[in-house]
Amino acid sequence: MYQLVLQFAPWSDRDFDALVRLEDELESVVRAGEVDGHDWGSNEANIFILTEDPATVLQSCMPVIAEAGLMPSFSAGCRLLAEDAYARLWPAGDAAPFSVT
């Protein structure tokens, strides 16, 4: 099982209710996993999804994220639940490490 993290930074110009609305919208499109909550702070917001197929779930989430106008601040990573290190999934080809603060 993987933890997929959808990360939005900076989030300082948005409020907590906007994060909850986004999480609700994502729940309606995630079929190959389970939206497992969110956190907000350190100028970033994260939505956590448990899945066996992070790449497929990420693709299903992209239209919702784009519709919300969040692509410029969006990145994504995943990790096996038994591990600590994340692998970056988005932006594709970005070699920067992915972390959750």
Summary of the structure (lengths in Angstrom):
residues: 101
radius of gyration: 12.3
end to end distance: 21.5
largest distance: 33.7
contacts: 277
relative contact order: 0.26
helix: 29%
strand: 35%
